[in-house]
Amino acid sequence: MILTSVALALGLLAALPPPVPPDTDIAPKPSPPRTPPAPTDQDKEKEKEKEETPDPAYMTLLPDDGSPWGLKTEVAQKLAGVAEQYLEYAVKFTCEETVRKARYDEGEVKKETTRRYGYLLERGDGQSIREFRQKMKSDGTVTTAEVDDAEAFPPAYSWVFLFSKANQSYFAYRERGDRFEGYDWVRIFEFKGAIPYTDGRDIRQWDGVVLVDAATLTPVEVRAEPSRQQERLKVLFERWSQSFNVAGFRVGPKPVGFSGRVLFQTRRDRLTFPTQLRYNSFRAVTPKRTEPTDASTRDYAAYRFFETATKERPGERVEDK
């Protein structure tokens, strides 16, 4: 009996598979990296369409149609006459300014702020004007201290002097036809400033397009970018693309550009007044594409017009005309 049990155990041991040698590798061998799938024709077409679609940052100016620069004497005189009317109104109103600012990171808004001011203009010598702001409280009253919150862009009201006699020698103009813009029949003018871009506060440092009411020749919309910006961005981007490369990254900063837009929707005495100013900063990521870095929107509302020969402050009560 004992012999039979031993023989059975030996038979079972013989039937077991041979032992597997221990794995000497602690970690499994890495698999070779997967090859990304080749882009399809549809992907290529989408990328091509994206690259060929004009970037809004590069669409401030109109495509050059080859038309000559210059205005007819009669048109230039009428436009200058309208600008002269605005000179008196520069110190005849107060309004509320709401400022919204946003900072972008890789195309996404990361920080936003909102402020409200009492707002008026002070006139200096000639056609020079200065913005005056006072912080507005929650109850609608204003503080007595002046607030410095100027944009790196001309004050919205300064664009009404675009065609003034004093400015006409600093600009090149040409008319580009007319059309309906919403409910407004407008005439379209291009302009190019003669002063090199520096701080951006002078309208003569900007190129752009202005839409004026066809009947009154008052501004309806202004779109502007720094003088010769497109040529400057092209040169700077080429310089950046040739800058020193470290580990696949360019060490130089990508070129930065700016654009502005002013709307004139408040009307009084056949004149238009600013209702919104938008100022944008962007970074050129390719010769044809940009990404936003900062944006500022200033809304002007609650206009109060009055007759005065002095320089009232927003806190001083005056009667509407």
Phi and psi in degrees as a GROMACS rama.xvg file:
@    title "Ramachandran Plot"
@    xaxis  label "Phi"
@    yaxis  label "Psi"
@TYPE xy
-61.741  -41.0449  ILE-2
-63.4989  -36.807  LEU-3
-64.6725  -41.7439  THR-4
-66.0272  -40.4918  SER-5
-63.7042  -43.6426  VAL-6
-62.0327  -37.958  ALA-7
-66.4432  -41.671  LEU-8
-64.5476  -41.4954  ALA-9
-63.0435  -36.8971  LEU-10
-65.4724  -39.2472  GLY-11
-67.3554  -40.128  LEU-12
-63.4732  -37.8303  LEU-13
-66.6563  -27.6151  ALA-14
-79.2395  -14.7041  ALA-15
-66.9398  147.164  LEU-16
-70.7087  154.675  PRO-17
-62.1674  148.947  PRO-18
-64.9425  147.158  PRO-19
-88.9751  127.278  VAL-20
-61.9186  144.803  PRO-21
-64.1339  146.659  PRO-22
-76.3702  120.953  ASP-23
-78.7917  -19.4097  THR-24
-84.4156  130.631  ASP-25
-73.8747  -43.2642  ILE-26
-112.113  147.753  ALA-27
-65.0561  148.975  PRO-28
-65.2256  134.137  LYS-29
-66.7059  141.752  PRO-30
-78.9559  149.312  SER-31
-60.6772  145.67  PRO-32
-60.9864  143.382  PRO-33
-75.5394  136.32  ARG-34
-77.2863  122.951  THR-35
-60.8059  145.227  PRO-36
-63.4279  142.54  PRO-37
-66.4949  139.831  ALA-38
-62.0596  138.233  PRO-39
-78.9395  168.85  THR-40
-60.6913  -34.0666  ASP-41
-67.7475  -40.7257  GLN-42
-62.5916  -43.3998  ASP-43
-62.4487  -38.516  LYS-44
-67.2806  -40.5675  GLU-45
-64.2688  -42.6131  LYS-46
-65.146  -39.8399  GLU-47
-65.5044  -41.4656  LYS-48
-64.7  -40.2362  GLU-49
-62.6797  -40.8064  LYS-50
-72.2879  -31.9786  GLU-51
-85.4405  -19.8836  GLU-52
-68.9887  126.3  THR-53
-58.8497  133.268  PRO-54
-75.1073  133.663  ASP-55
-54.2844  -30.8786  PRO-56
-66.7393  -21.8708  ALA-57
-101.298  13.1985  TYR-58
-112.553  17.5343  MET-59
-64.1925  -44.2871  THR-60
-90.3534  157.358  LEU-61
-82.7734  150.142  LEU-62
-58.9024  139.996  PRO-63
-69.1733  121.531  ASP-64
-100.95  4.75125  ASP-65
81.0737  2.37456  GLY-66
-70.1773  149.449  SER-67
-71.1608  149.961  PRO-68
-85.3562  149.16  TRP-69
124.604  150.392  GLY-70
-114.872  149.611  LEU-71
-64.2935  145.257  LYS-72
-55.6931  -42.1393  THR-73
-63.0056  -42.6833  GLU-74
-65.8689  -44.4721  VAL-75
-60.2542  -39.321  ALA-76
-68.8616  -40.2266  GLN-77
-64.7781  -42.6466  LYS-78
-64.7235  -38.7682  LEU-79
-65.9574  -35.4519  ALA-80
-64.2749  -39.2122  GLY-81
-64.7362  -43.7134  VAL-82
-59.5432  -35.0494  ALA-83
-64.8351  -36.2429  GLU-84
-62.9332  -35.588  GLN-85
-68.8734  -24.2568  TYR-86
-61.1894  -40.4604  LEU-87
-70.5623  -34.392  GLU-88
-76.1783  -12.3999  TYR-89
-58.5023  -28.5656  ALA-90
-116.729  29.427  VAL-91
-118.411  20.9901  LYS-92
-153.383  157.682  PHE-93
-128.071  161.057  THR-94
-157.722  178.221  CYS-95
-105.754  134.503  GLU-96
-113.796  123.443  GLU-97
-109.055  120.948  THR-98
-110.271  122.217  VAL-99
-118.232  125.286  ARG-100
-122.236  141.75  LYS-101
-134.288  140.863  ALA-102
-113.768  135.801  ARG-103
-108.804  151.109  TYR-104
-137.291  113.025  ASP-105
53.8522  43.0696  GLU-106
84.2314  -4.27444  GLY-107
-111.178  140.826  GLU-108
-69.4669  126.27  VAL-109
-110.977  -23.8969  LYS-110
-151.401  135.146  LYS-111
-133.257  144.119  GLU-112
-137.661  153.577  THR-113
-136.673  134.162  THR-114
-137.319  153.123  ARG-115
-126.569  139.093  ARG-116
-133.581  151.927  TYR-117
-80.5626  137.298  GLY-118
-135.953  134.049  TYR-119
-151.08  175.264  LEU-120
-117.143  144.995  LEU-121
-115.33  136.303  GLU-122
-100.847  133.331  ARG-123
-101.478  -143.853  GLY-124
-74.4121  143.039  ASP-125
62.355  -126.093  GLY-126
-102.707  10.0537  GLN-127
-71.5609  137.45  SER-128
-131.041  154.224  ILE-129
-131.213  134.84  ARG-130
-77.6697  141.514  GLU-131
-128.98  122.899  PHE-132
-122.724  142.279  ARG-133
-131.194  134.64  GLN-134
-62.3917  135.669  LYS-135
-99.6288  132.69  MET-136
-81.0932  171.041  LYS-137
-64.3423  -26.0673  SER-138
-86.8247  4.11221  ASP-139
93.269  -7.62362  GLY-140
-84.1664  164.527  THR-141
-117.06  154.897  VAL-142
-78.9307  170.878  THR-143
-88.4037  -20.5655  THR-144
-82.1782  145.171  ALA-145
-78.8238  143.142  GLU-146
-111.356  132.621  VAL-147
-96.4039  103.877  ASP-148
-142.205  46.3304  ASP-149
-75.1673  150.746  ALA-150
-93.1443  159.18  GLU-151
-82.3998  47.7665  ALA-152
-152.649  148.614  PHE-153
-59.236  146.913  PRO-154
-53.6105  144.596  PRO-155
-55.2141  -41.4138  ALA-156
-69.0218  -24.8876  TYR-157
-64.7777  -20.1623  SER-158
-71.5408  -15.0009  TRP-159
-69.2038  -14.8367  VAL-160
-96.8794  14.8421  PHE-161
-56.5125  -36.2363  LEU-162
-107.285  17.7626  PHE-163
-64.855  159.717  SER-164
-59.1996  -38.1835  LYS-165
-67.4605  -28.6507  ALA-166
-94.4374  -19.0415  ASN-167
-61.2089  -27.9276  GLN-168
-77.1104  -10.7395  SER-169
-102.059  2.95863  TYR-170
-131.792  152.112  PHE-171
-105.745  134.286  ALA-172
-125.673  156.601  TYR-173
-157.653  145.966  ARG-174
-90.2251  140.283  GLU-175
-122.675  31.6964  ARG-176
98.7092  -164.982  GLY-177
-143.768  164.807  ASP-178
-170.209  172.198  ARG-179
-90.9444  129.779  PHE-180
-117.443  97.4459  GLU-181
66.3479  -122.323  GLY-182
-95.6578  1.68993  TYR-183
-100.024  132.769  ASP-184
-88.6681  118.887  TRP-185
-123.623  154.011  VAL-186
-105.223  144.857  ARG-187
-110.589  128.43  ILE-188
-127.313  140.11  PHE-189
-98.767  152.845  GLU-190
-144.085  149.778  PHE-191
-134.007  122.332  LYS-192
-77.7761  152.685  GLY-193
-98.1622  -9.79356  ALA-194
-96.2979  131.87  ILE-195
-58.6572  146.828  PRO-196
-70.2242  129.377  TYR-197
-130.094  -86.0694  THR-198
-94.1418  -9.03575  ASP-199
80.4513  2.17716  GLY-200
-85.9531  -12.2962  ARG-201
-106.12  129.45  ASP-202
-62.3092  -21.2915  ILE-203
-73.7085  -6.36516  ARG-204
-92.4899  8.50489  GLN-205
-125.852  150.323  TRP-206
-112.818  155.917  ASP-207
171.201  -158.019  GLY-208
-133.176  137.498  VAL-209
-126.514  135.061  VAL-210
-102.995  125.907  LEU-211
-118.686  147.103  VAL-212
-58.3611  127.624  ASP-213
-65.6004  -25.2585  ALA-214
-89.2976  -42.9172  ALA-215
-102.864  -13.038  THR-216
62.4215  22.9895  LEU-217
-90.1844  150.214  THR-218
-67.8727  141.639  PRO-219
-111.266  -38.4937  VAL-220
-156.275  142.426  GLU-221
-126.039  132.008  VAL-222
-122.683  128.714  ARG-223
-143.591  154.28  ALA-224
-141.642  157.687  GLU-225
-54.6866  146.926  PRO-226
-52.3028  127.447  SER-227
58.1796  32.8536  ARG-228
-64.3727  -42.4602  GLN-229
-62.7385  -40.917  GLN-230
-65.0928  -39.3438  GLU-231
-64.9595  -43.805  ARG-232
-63.9099  -37.9458  LEU-233
-62.1091  -45.3248  LYS-234
-64.6591  -45.2698  VAL-235
-66.8051  -36.0973  LEU-236
-68.9117  -39.784  PHE-237
-62.6686  -38.9499  GLU-238
-65.1998  -41.0424  ARG-239
-64.5162  -41.9933  TRP-240
-65.9421  -18.1605  SER-241
-103.399  6.35263  GLN-242
-72.606  169.624  SER-243
-60.4968  133.135  PHE-244
-104.976  123.041  ASN-245
-120.979  116.189  VAL-246
52.3042  38.8052  ALA-247
85.7641  3.63852  GLY-248
-120.335  137.897  PHE-249
-76.158  136.553  ARG-250
-83.478  -22.6247  VAL-251
-80.362  152.159  GLY-252
-73.6722  146.271  PRO-253
-72.2504  147.731  LYS-254
-64.0331  146.933  PRO-255
-114.379  140.528  VAL-256
-128.044  172.95  GLY-257
-142.047  155.491  PHE-258
-153.252  155.738  SER-259
-141.518  155.165  GLY-260
-145.341  132.178  ARG-261
-126.425  130.899  VAL-262
-108.92  143.298  LEU-263
-123.744  97.4817  PHE-264
-118.83  -12.7982  GLN-265
-83.2793  132.242  THR-266
-123.672  139.874  ARG-267
-159.976  133.966  ARG-268
51.4734  43.4571  ASP-269
61.6002  22.6501  ARG-270
-119.34  155.166  LEU-271
-111.458  150.133  THR-272
-130.082  151.806  PHE-273
-62.1627  137.995  PRO-274
-118.468  -22.5717  THR-275
-156.875  140.274  GLN-276
-126.162  128.193  LEU-277
-122.689  127.776  ARG-278
-123.868  123.607  TYR-279
-118.305  143.427  ASN-280
-118.365  140.988  SER-281
-144.746  163.012  PHE-282
-116.871  132.84  ARG-283
-78.9108  119.449  ALA-284
-99.5739  -23.4852  VAL-285
-144.246  171.576  THR-286
-60.2377  -17.3866  PRO-287
-121.967  -5.21504  LYS-288
-125.486  148.176  ARG-289
-133.701  166.827  THR-290
-134.931  139.644  GLU-291
-69.535  147.784  PRO-292
-117.708  -41.0152  THR-293
-147.252  151.24  ASP-294
-144.865  140.676  ALA-295
-134.083  129.929  SER-296
-121.828  127.751  THR-297
-119.086  117.754  ARG-298
-103.593  136.337  ASP-299
-116.432  120.871  TYR-300
-143.896  177.795  ALA-301
53.6136  49.504  ALA-302
-65.0505  139.946  TYR-303
-130.037  116.978  ARG-304
-99.9867  146.21  PHE-305
-154.412  165.141  PHE-306
-100.338  126.364  GLU-307
-162.018  153.97  THR-308
-114.248  6.18019  ALA-309
-113.747  -171.792  THR-310
-115.515  81.9463  LYS-311
-68.7986  158.447  GLU-312
-101.48  156.882  ARG-313
-57.2535  -26.363  PRO-314
-77.8146  -12.8967  GLY-315
-89.3686  123.288  GLU-316
-76.353  132.266  ARG-317
-131.65  158.446  VAL-318
-90.9837  143.217  GLU-319
-64.4873  152.24  ASP-320
